[in-house]
Amino acid sequence: MNRADKQLITVVLATGGFAERARIGPVMVFIFVWLTIVYCPIATWTWGLNGWGAALGALDFAGGSPVHISSGTASLAIAFYLGKRRGYGTERLSYKPHNTTYVVLGTVFLWFGWFGFNGGSALGANLRAGMACVVTNLAASVGGITWMLWDYRLERKWSVVGFCSGAIAGLVGITPAAGFVGAPAAVAIGFVAGTGCNFATKLKFLFGIDETLDVFASHGIGGMIGSMMTALLAQASVAGFDGTEIDGGWPDHNYVQLGYQLAEICATFAWSFTITSLICWVMHFIPGLRLRATEESEIVGIDDAYLGEFAYDYVGIDPELRLHRIGSGPTMSSGDVLERDGMHEKRHGLAASPEMAASDSETSNEPAVGGGRHDQ
């Protein structure tokens, strides 16, 4: 069951690269193929009794390579294949969270679930599982605070979204190390992961790609950091809480462990990026399986184009629609729109009707647009 939940969350993370510009049907096919020929081989060589990673001596307690590095790298490969979203780099695509409450709620669910993700990897109710849960909580807390402080240096504001992002980075970083390190090491991993992932969010601008959800920055880079920190901080004594015997990491003078971890990281990155890219391009030339959505679907929105439903059906709110204007007319703020609407209501003694709104739109010299459509 523990391995099944890792499999599911891995492919969901990988599909973050499809955000806002992919067709739903082909993505379903991609999920099956990707799990079969990308995730399963990596999981086998990491955890399998005859896997080369396990035989080499690479340490990965709960999925740094099979889950996080593989999914983050896959998202990067998908972003390279798909190209940028329509309107990327303009004000039409702002990187502002649409619902901060949901960000916090999702982080809470993930944080709680990670106790099962990491603690459950001990495959028993024992001291090692308890320690895995303790270090998981510590790394998430330190990662959240670290990311928030790095963001504060720029905006001089305490960002709850920044804290949530850092908490996820800390959770990712501690994943491969959870069953091998103690509390002080967890603090160090949380700090390094929170810092590294924060700065890694700038990589998409360096590469010139539209990696929409920063899956590579948070999970790919976070998994790599966690894997390397495992070599630097793993202790044979912690692993021995349930009778497991390992050579440990640098605290036990096993310095070659860093080489084993780097071999695992490089192999996972190369396999995931290469095979994911290959899957995308093979599907590209199969009729009906091309992944990229049409420009018309992007304009309408993927929800409406392929599902016929909206997550938020507020596109008809007139003051919001009239903020999206083109042409050389004067720039309007939301306050201007609301003030003008208030004057309209006072003048007529009632709320503006759709007919009145249409009349206003016709008399205005500024053509209004909403959702990419131009009013004629």
Contacts in CASP RR format, 6 or more apart in sequence:
PFRMAT RR
TARGET T0000
AUTHOR 0000-0000-0000
METHOD contacts of the structure
MODEL  1
MNRADKQLITVVLATGGFAERARIGPVMVFIFVWLTIVYCPIATWTWGLN
GWGAALGALDFAGGSPVHISSGTASLAIAFYLGKRRGYGTERLSYKPHNT
TYVVLGTVFLWFGWFGFNGGSALGANLRAGMACVVTNLAASVGGITWMLW
DYRLERKWSVVGFCSGAIAGLVGITPAAGFVGAPAAVAIGFVAGTGCNFA
TKLKFLFGIDETLDVFASHGIGGMIGSMMTALLAQASVAGFDGTEIDGGW
PDHNYVQLGYQLAEICATFAWSFTITSLICWVMHFIPGLRLRATEESEIV
GIDDAYLGEFAYDYVGIDPELRLHRIGSGPTMSSGDVLERDGMHEKRHGL
AASPEMAASDSETSNEPAVGGGRHDQ
2 116 0 8 1.000
2 117 0 8 1.000
2 120 0 8 1.000
2 121 0 8 1.000
2 123 0 8 1.000
3 43 0 8 1.000
3 47 0 8 1.000
5 117 0 8 1.000
6 43 0 8 1.000
6 62 0 8 1.000
6 63 0 8 1.000
6 66 0 8 1.000
6 67 0 8 1.000
6 117 0 8 1.000
7 35 0 8 1.000
7 39 0 8 1.000
7 43 0 8 1.000
9 67 0 8 1.000
9 117 0 8 1.000
10 35 0 8 1.000
10 39 0 8 1.000
10 66 0 8 1.000
10 67 0 8 1.000
10 70 0 8 1.000
10 71 0 8 1.000
11 31 0 8 1.000
11 34 0 8 1.000
11 35 0 8 1.000
11 39 0 8 1.000
11 71 0 8 1.000
13 67 0 8 1.000
13 68 0 8 1.000
13 71 0 8 1.000
13 72 0 8 1.000
13 75 0 8 1.000
13 215 0 8 1.000
13 219 0 8 1.000
14 34 0 8 1.000
14 70 0 8 1.000
14 71 0 8 1.000
14 72 0 8 1.000
14 74 0 8 1.000
14 75 0 8 1.000
14 78 0 8 1.000
14 215 0 8 1.000
14 276 0 8 1.000
15 27 0 8 1.000
15 30 0 8 1.000
15 31 0 8 1.000
15 75 0 8 1.000
15 78 0 8 1.000
16 75 0 8 1.000
16 78 0 8 1.000
16 212 0 8 1.000
16 213 0 8 1.000
16 215 0 8 1.000
17 75 0 8 1.000
17 78 0 8 1.000
17 79 0 8 1.000
17 82 0 8 1.000
17 211 0 8 1.000
17 212 0 8 1.000
17 213 0 8 1.000
17 215 0 8 1.000
18 27 0 8 1.000
18 78 0 8 1.000
18 82 0 8 1.000
18 291 0 8 1.000
19 212 0 8 1.000
19 213 0 8 1.000
20 85 0 8 1.000
20 212 0 8 1.000
20 298 0 8 1.000
20 301 0 8 1.000
20 302 0 8 1.000
21 82 0 8 1.000
21 83 0 8 1.000
21 85 0 8 1.000
21 86 0 8 1.000
21 292 0 8 1.000
21 293 0 8 1.000
21 298 0 8 1.000
21 302 0 8 1.000
22 82 0 8 1.000
22 291 0 8 1.000
22 292 0 8 1.000
22 293 0 8 1.000
22 302 0 8 1.000
23 290 0 8 1.000
23 291 0 8 1.000
23 292 0 8 1.000
23 293 0 8 1.000
23 297 0 8 1.000
23 306 0 8 1.000
24 302 0 8 1.000
24 306 0 8 1.000
24 307 0 8 1.000
25 306 0 8 1.000
26 283 0 8 1.000
26 288 0 8 1.000
26 289 0 8 1.000
26 290 0 8 1.000
26 291 0 8 1.000
27 291 0 8 1.000
29 283 0 8 1.000
29 289 0 8 1.000
30 279 0 8 1.000
30 280 0 8 1.000
30 283 0 8 1.000
30 291 0 8 1.000
33 279 0 8 1.000
34 74 0 8 1.000
34 276 0 8 1.000
34 279 0 8 1.000
37 275 0 8 1.000
37 279 0 8 1.000
38 70 0 8 1.000
38 74 0 8 1.000
38 271 0 8 1.000
38 272 0 8 1.000
38 275 0 8 1.000
38 276 0 8 1.000
38 279 0 8 1.000
39 66 0 8 1.000
39 70 0 8 1.000
41 271 0 8 1.000
42 65 0 8 1.000
42 66 0 8 1.000
42 70 0 8 1.000
42 268 0 8 1.000
42 271 0 8 1.000
42 272 0 8 1.000
43 66 0 8 1.000
44 51 0 8 1.000
45 51 0 8 1.000
45 52 0 8 1.000
45 53 0 8 1.000
45 54 0 8 1.000
45 267 0 8 1.000
46 53 0 8 1.000
46 54 0 8 1.000
46 58 0 8 1.000
46 60 0 8 1.000
46 63 0 8 1.000
46 65 0 8 1.000
46 66 0 8 1.000
46 264 0 8 1.000
47 54 0 8 1.000
47 60 0 8 1.000
47 66 0 8 1.000
48 54 0 8 1.000
53 260 0 8 1.000
53 263 0 8 1.000
53 264 0 8 1.000
56 260 0 8 1.000
56 263 0 8 1.000
56 264 0 8 1.000
57 247 0 8 1.000
57 257 0 8 1.000
57 260 0 8 1.000
58 65 0 8 1.000
58 260 0 8 1.000
58 261 0 8 1.000
58 263 0 8 1.000
58 264 0 8 1.000
59 176 0 8 1.000
59 177 0 8 1.000
59 180 0 8 1.000
59 230 0 8 1.000
59 231 0 8 1.000
59 234 0 8 1.000
59 246 0 8 1.000
59 248 0 8 1.000
59 249 0 8 1.000
59 257 0 8 1.000
59 260 0 8 1.000
59 261 0 8 1.000
60 66 0 8 1.000
60 176 0 8 1.000
60 227 0 8 1.000
60 230 0 8 1.000
60 264 0 8 1.000
61 118 0 8 1.000
61 121 0 8 1.000
61 132 0 8 1.000
61 175 0 8 1.000
61 176 0 8 1.000
61 177 0 8 1.000
61 178 0 8 1.000
61 179 0 8 1.000
61 180 0 8 1.000
61 230 0 8 1.000
62 117 0 8 1.000
62 118 0 8 1.000
62 119 0 8 1.000
62 120 0 8 1.000
62 121 0 8 1.000
62 132 0 8 1.000
62 175 0 8 1.000
62 176 0 8 1.000
62 178 0 8 1.000
62 179 0 8 1.000
63 121 0 8 1.000
63 175 0 8 1.000
63 176 0 8 1.000
64 172 0 8 1.000
64 173 0 8 1.000
64 175 0 8 1.000
64 176 0 8 1.000
64 223 0 8 1.000
64 226 0 8 1.000
64 227 0 8 1.000
65 176 0 8 1.000
65 223 0 8 1.000
65 227 0 8 1.000
65 264 0 8 1.000
65 265 0 8 1.000
65 268 0 8 1.000
66 268 0 8 1.000
67 175 0 8 1.000
67 219 0 8 1.000
68 172 0 8 1.000
68 173 0 8 1.000
68 175 0 8 1.000
68 219 0 8 1.000
68 220 0 8 1.000
68 222 0 8 1.000
68 223 0 8 1.000
69 219 0 8 1.000
69 220 0 8 1.000
69 223 0 8 1.000
69 224 0 8 1.000
69 227 0 8 1.000
69 265 0 8 1.000
69 268 0 8 1.000
69 269 0 8 1.000
69 272 0 8 1.000
70 268 0 8 1.000
70 271 0 8 1.000
70 272 0 8 1.000
71 215 0 8 1.000
71 219 0 8 1.000
71 220 0 8 1.000
71 272 0 8 1.000
72 215 0 8 1.000
72 216 0 8 1.000
72 219 0 8 1.000
72 220 0 8 1.000
72 272 0 8 1.000
73 216 0 8 1.000
73 220 0 8 1.000
73 268 0 8 1.000
73 269 0 8 1.000
73 272 0 8 1.000
73 273 0 8 1.000
73 276 0 8 1.000
74 272 0 8 1.000
74 273 0 8 1.000
74 276 0 8 1.000
75 211 0 8 1.000
75 213 0 8 1.000
75 215 0 8 1.000
75 216 0 8 1.000
75 219 0 8 1.000
76 209 0 8 1.000
76 211 0 8 1.000
76 215 0 8 1.000
76 216 0 8 1.000
76 220 0 8 1.000
76 273 0 8 1.000
77 272 0 8 1.000
77 273 0 8 1.000
77 276 0 8 1.000
77 277 0 8 1.000
77 280 0 8 1.000
78 276 0 8 1.000
78 280 0 8 1.000
78 291 0 8 1.000
79 204 0 8 1.000
79 209 0 8 1.000
79 210 0 8 1.000
79 211 0 8 1.000
79 212 0 8 1.000
79 216 0 8 1.000
80 209 0 8 1.000
80 277 0 8 1.000
81 277 0 8 1.000
81 280 0 8 1.000
81 281 0 8 1.000
81 284 0 8 1.000
81 291 0 8 1.000
82 210 0 8 1.000
82 280 0 8 1.000
82 291 0 8 1.000
82 292 0 8 1.000
83 209 0 8 1.000
83 210 0 8 1.000
83 292 0 8 1.000
84 209 0 8 1.000
84 210 0 8 1.000
85 93 0 8 1.000
85 210 0 8 1.000
85 212 0 8 1.000
85 298 0 8 1.000
86 295 0 8 1.000
86 298 0 8 1.000
86 299 0 8 1.000
87 93 0 8 1.000
88 210 0 8 1.000
97 103 0 8 1.000
97 161 0 8 1.000
98 312 0 8 1.000
100 160 0 8 1.000
100 161 0 8 1.000
103 160 0 8 1.000
103 161 0 8 1.000
103 164 0 8 1.000
104 160 0 8 1.000
104 164 0 8 1.000
106 164 0 8 1.000
107 164 0 8 1.000
107 167 0 8 1.000
107 168 0 8 1.000
110 168 0 8 1.000
110 171 0 8 1.000
111 140 0 8 1.000
111 167 0 8 1.000
111 171 0 8 1.000
114 136 0 8 1.000
114 140 0 8 1.000
114 171 0 8 1.000
115 133 0 8 1.000
115 136 0 8 1.000
115 137 0 8 1.000
116 133 0 8 1.000
117 175 0 8 1.000
118 132 0 8 1.000
118 133 0 8 1.000
118 136 0 8 1.000
118 174 0 8 1.000
118 175 0 8 1.000
118 178 0 8 1.000
118 179 0 8 1.000
119 129 0 8 1.000
119 130 0 8 1.000
119 132 0 8 1.000
119 133 0 8 1.000
119 136 0 8 1.000
119 178 0 8 1.000
120 129 0 8 1.000
120 132 0 8 1.000
121 132 0 8 1.000
121 178 0 8 1.000
121 179 0 8 1.000
122 128 0 8 1.000
122 129 0 8 1.000
122 130 0 8 1.000
122 132 0 8 1.000
122 179 0 8 1.000
122 242 0 8 1.000
124 242 0 8 1.000
126 241 0 8 1.000
126 242 0 8 1.000
127 241 0 8 1.000
127 242 0 8 1.000
128 179 0 8 1.000
128 238 0 8 1.000
128 239 0 8 1.000
128 240 0 8 1.000
128 241 0 8 1.000
128 242 0 8 1.000
128 244 0 8 1.000
129 242 0 8 1.000
131 179 0 8 1.000
131 182 0 8 1.000
131 238 0 8 1.000
131 241 0 8 1.000
132 178 0 8 1.000
132 179 0 8 1.000
134 182 0 8 1.000
134 183 0 8 1.000
134 186 0 8 1.000
135 174 0 8 1.000
135 177 0 8 1.000
135 178 0 8 1.000
135 179 0 8 1.000
135 181 0 8 1.000
135 182 0 8 1.000
135 183 0 8 1.000
135 185 0 8 1.000
135 186 0 8 1.000
135 189 0 8 1.000
136 171 0 8 1.000
136 174 0 8 1.000
136 178 0 8 1.000
136 186 0 8 1.000
138 174 0 8 1.000
138 183 0 8 1.000
138 186 0 8 1.000
138 187 0 8 1.000
138 190 0 8 1.000
139 170 0 8 1.000
139 171 0 8 1.000
139 173 0 8 1.000
139 174 0 8 1.000
139 186 0 8 1.000
139 187 0 8 1.000
139 189 0 8 1.000
139 190 0 8 1.000
139 193 0 8 1.000
140 166 0 8 1.000
140 167 0 8 1.000
140 168 0 8 1.000
140 170 0 8 1.000
140 171 0 8 1.000
140 174 0 8 1.000
140 190 0 8 1.000
141 167 0 8 1.000
142 170 0 8 1.000
142 186 0 8 1.000
142 187 0 8 1.000
142 190 0 8 1.000
142 191 0 8 1.000
142 194 0 8 1.000
143 166 0 8 1.000
143 167 0 8 1.000
143 169 0 8 1.000
143 170 0 8 1.000
143 190 0 8 1.000
143 191 0 8 1.000
143 193 0 8 1.000
143 194 0 8 1.000
144 162 0 8 1.000
144 163 0 8 1.000
144 164 0 8 1.000
144 165 0 8 1.000
144 166 0 8 1.000
144 167 0 8 1.000
144 169 0 8 1.000
144 170 0 8 1.000
144 194 0 8 1.000
145 163 0 8 1.000
146 166 0 8 1.000
146 190 0 8 1.000
146 191 0 8 1.000
146 194 0 8 1.000
146 195 0 8 1.000
146 198 0 8 1.000
147 162 0 8 1.000
147 163 0 8 1.000
147 165 0 8 1.000
147 166 0 8 1.000
147 167 0 8 1.000
147 169 0 8 1.000
147 194 0 8 1.000
147 195 0 8 1.000
147 197 0 8 1.000
147 198 0 8 1.000
148 158 0 8 1.000
148 159 0 8 1.000
148 162 0 8 1.000
148 163 0 8 1.000
148 166 0 8 1.000
150 194 0 8 1.000
150 195 0 8 1.000
150 198 0 8 1.000
150 199 0 8 1.000
151 157 0 8 1.000
151 159 0 8 1.000
151 162 0 8 1.000
151 198 0 8 1.000
152 158 0 8 1.000
152 159 0 8 1.000
165 197 0 8 1.000
165 198 0 8 1.000
165 218 0 8 1.000
166 193 0 8 1.000
166 194 0 8 1.000
166 197 0 8 1.000
166 198 0 8 1.000
168 218 0 8 1.000
169 190 0 8 1.000
169 193 0 8 1.000
169 194 0 8 1.000
169 196 0 8 1.000
169 197 0 8 1.000
169 198 0 8 1.000
169 218 0 8 1.000
169 222 0 8 1.000
170 189 0 8 1.000
170 190 0 8 1.000
170 193 0 8 1.000
170 194 0 8 1.000
170 197 0 8 1.000
170 222 0 8 1.000
172 193 0 8 1.000
172 197 0 8 1.000
172 218 0 8 1.000
172 219 0 8 1.000
172 220 0 8 1.000
172 222 0 8 1.000
172 223 0 8 1.000
172 226 0 8 1.000
173 189 0 8 1.000
173 190 0 8 1.000
173 193 0 8 1.000
173 222 0 8 1.000
173 223 0 8 1.000
173 225 0 8 1.000
173 226 0 8 1.000
173 229 0 8 1.000
174 181 0 8 1.000
174 186 0 8 1.000
174 189 0 8 1.000
174 190 0 8 1.000
174 193 0 8 1.000
174 226 0 8 1.000
175 223 0 8 1.000
175 226 0 8 1.000
176 223 0 8 1.000
176 226 0 8 1.000
176 227 0 8 1.000
176 230 0 8 1.000
177 185 0 8 1.000
177 186 0 8 1.000
177 189 0 8 1.000
177 226 0 8 1.000
177 229 0 8 1.000
177 230 0 8 1.000
177 233 0 8 1.000
177 234 0 8 1.000
179 238 0 8 1.000
179 239 0 8 1.000
180 230 0 8 1.000
180 233 0 8 1.000
180 234 0 8 1.000
180 235 0 8 1.000
180 238 0 8 1.000
180 239 0 8 1.000
180 246 0 8 1.000
180 248 0 8 1.000
181 189 0 8 1.000
181 230 0 8 1.000
181 233 0 8 1.000
181 234 0 8 1.000
181 235 0 8 1.000
181 238 0 8 1.000
182 233 0 8 1.000
182 235 0 8 1.000
182 238 0 8 1.000
185 229 0 8 1.000
185 233 0 8 1.000
185 235 0 8 1.000
188 229 0 8 1.000
188 233 0 8 1.000
189 225 0 8 1.000
189 226 0 8 1.000
189 229 0 8 1.000
189 233 0 8 1.000
192 225 0 8 1.000
192 226 0 8 1.000
192 229 0 8 1.000
193 222 0 8 1.000
193 223 0 8 1.000
193 225 0 8 1.000
193 226 0 8 1.000
193 229 0 8 1.000
196 221 0 8 1.000
196 222 0 8 1.000
196 225 0 8 1.000
197 217 0 8 1.000
197 218 0 8 1.000
197 221 0 8 1.000
197 222 0 8 1.000
197 225 0 8 1.000
200 214 0 8 1.000
200 216 0 8 1.000
200 217 0 8 1.000
200 218 0 8 1.000
200 221 0 8 1.000
200 222 0 8 1.000
201 214 0 8 1.000
201 217 0 8 1.000
201 218 0 8 1.000
203 211 0 8 1.000
203 216 0 8 1.000
203 217 0 8 1.000
203 221 0 8 1.000
204 210 0 8 1.000
204 211 0 8 1.000
204 214 0 8 1.000
204 216 0 8 1.000
204 217 0 8 1.000
211 217 0 8 1.000
224 265 0 8 1.000
224 269 0 8 1.000
227 261 0 8 1.000
227 264 0 8 1.000
227 265 0 8 1.000
228 258 0 8 1.000
228 261 0 8 1.000
228 262 0 8 1.000
228 265 0 8 1.000
230 249 0 8 1.000
230 257 0 8 1.000
230 261 0 8 1.000
231 249 0 8 1.000
231 250 0 8 1.000
231 257 0 8 1.000
231 258 0 8 1.000
231 259 0 8 1.000
231 260 0 8 1.000
231 261 0 8 1.000
232 249 0 8 1.000
232 250 0 8 1.000
232 258 0 8 1.000
233 249 0 8 1.000
233 250 0 8 1.000
233 251 0 8 1.000
234 246 0 8 1.000
234 248 0 8 1.000
234 249 0 8 1.000
234 250 0 8 1.000
234 251 0 8 1.000
234 252 0 8 1.000
234 257 0 8 1.000
235 248 0 8 1.000
235 249 0 8 1.000
235 251 0 8 1.000
235 252 0 8 1.000
236 245 0 8 1.000
236 246 0 8 1.000
236 247 0 8 1.000
236 248 0 8 1.000
236 249 0 8 1.000
236 252 0 8 1.000
239 245 0 8 1.000
239 246 0 8 1.000
239 248 0 8 1.000
240 246 0 8 1.000
247 254 0 8 1.000
247 257 0 8 1.000
248 254 0 8 1.000
248 257 0 8 1.000
249 255 0 8 1.000
249 257 0 8 1.000
250 257 0 8 1.000
250 258 0 8 1.000
280 291 0 8 1.000
283 289 0 8 1.000
283 290 0 8 1.000
283 291 0 8 1.000
284 290 0 8 1.000
284 291 0 8 1.000
284 292 0 8 1.000
293 302 0 8 1.000
293 305 0 8 1.000
293 306 0 8 1.000
296 305 0 8 1.000
297 305 0 8 1.000
297 306 0 8 1.000
299 371 0 8 1.000
299 372 0 8 1.000
299 373 0 8 1.000
300 371 0 8 1.000
303 309 0 8 1.000
303 310 0 8 1.000
303 311 0 8 1.000
304 310 0 8 1.000
314 320 0 8 1.000
315 321 0 8 1.000
315 370 0 8 1.000
315 371 0 8 1.000
318 341 0 8 1.000
318 352 0 8 1.000
318 357 0 8 1.000
319 334 0 8 1.000
319 337 0 8 1.000
319 338 0 8 1.000
319 341 0 8 1.000
320 334 0 8 1.000
321 368 0 8 1.000
321 370 0 8 1.000
322 332 0 8 1.000
322 337 0 8 1.000
322 361 0 8 1.000
322 368 0 8 1.000
323 332 0 8 1.000
323 333 0 8 1.000
323 334 0 8 1.000
323 337 0 8 1.000
324 368 0 8 1.000
324 369 0 8 1.000
324 370 0 8 1.000
324 371 0 8 1.000
324 372 0 8 1.000
325 332 0 8 1.000
325 366 0 8 1.000
325 367 0 8 1.000
325 368 0 8 1.000
325 369 0 8 1.000
326 366 0 8 1.000
326 367 0 8 1.000
326 369 0 8 1.000
326 374 0 8 1.000
327 366 0 8 1.000
327 367 0 8 1.000
329 365 0 8 1.000
329 366 0 8 1.000
341 352 0 8 1.000
344 352 0 8 1.000
344 356 0 8 1.000
344 360 0 8 1.000
345 351 0 8 1.000
345 352 0 8 1.000
348 356 0 8 1.000
352 360 0 8 1.000
361 368 0 8 1.000
361 375 0 8 1.000
367 374 0 8 1.000
367 375 0 8 1.000
368 375 0 8 1.000
369 375 0 8 1.000
END
